[in-house]
Amino acid sequence: MNSVMFCMKRLSEQSKLRRMDEYTQHGSTSCLKHTIAVAYYSVRLAEKLGIKYKKTDLIRGALLHDYFLYDWHDGNGRKVHGFTHPKAALVNADRDYDLTDTEKEIIVKHMFPLTIMPPKCREGWIVCMVDKYCSLYETFKRKRPYENLLTKNPTAYAELYRQIIAM
């Protein structure tokens, strides 16, 4: 999982990634914690199933899939957030990073079937499925759903998370 941490560190140095911690995603989980969890569990799932995949693209796409940088709970006309935020995330990520086609595909299609067009690549399908799982988990386990991942075990994740927030 060192690859996830390396990509997180690189992305956080170059952009507004840490701002994602200001916005709630599901339950009590911030967008940043959510995307870290999606990246972590996407890699775990791909490796457990022995799927051939582009590791860096998978991780970066997962970390940026919700890079929309606004509070969708604020009631400012964002009732269709589920349908529109993939495009907003892609616009922001494309502005701040040099994205690969696979990363763009992951970001813009992670909300399938709401986005109508399904992902065309393995990495997109993996993030799409893991995102659904993490979203449900965060919604129903509302208090500190990733406590072990981000604070206790592995400690390197907790330290990197603290560094990103402190930047």
Order of alpha helices (4+ residues) and beta strands (2+ residues): alpha-beta-beta-alpha-alpha-alpha-alpha-alpha-alpha
